[in-house]
Amino acid sequence: METALKVAFATTDMETVNQHFGSAKSFAVYAVDLENSELLEAAQFGELSQDGNEDKLSVKIELLNGCAAVYCQAIGGSAINQLILKNIQPVKVHEGSKIKDLIIDLQNEIKAGPSNWLAKAINQHKGPDPERFNKMEDEGWDE
């Protein structure tokens, strides 16, 4: 799954998205490609309250480094801004949304034509086209 995107889900039961980002006790991090998904990591943080304390966000955002998105039940504005700066798309979903269904929806979106944030994440993951210089030469570019 070398072309897979990493996505995280705020969950306590590893089956549903049932946590607010800031007070999430745990995240399930998956690798997702067109056909498959694989649990990469289950990270736990313990008991955290929704108290506006910004310090607890940095640990979570660091854990999510390299993720294209994080799915959660709710998220505050400061957390959204910090995630966007790290190129991580926050996705709010209804309480009890099943992780397996969200993964299927993500795979279907990739196949059907990804939204802006997803297209950007896919392109960032791909890296530069090794044929880009040959294409430039074919177009008449010269050193």
Buried (B, 14 or more C-beta within 10 A) or exposed (E): BEEBBBBBBBBBEEEBBBBBBBBBBBBBBBBBBEEEBEEBEEBEBEEBEEEEEEEBBEEBBEBBEBBBBBBBBBBBEEBBEBBEEEBBBBBBBEEEBEBEEBBEEBBEEBEEEBEEBBEBBBEEBEEEEEEEEEEEEEEEEEE
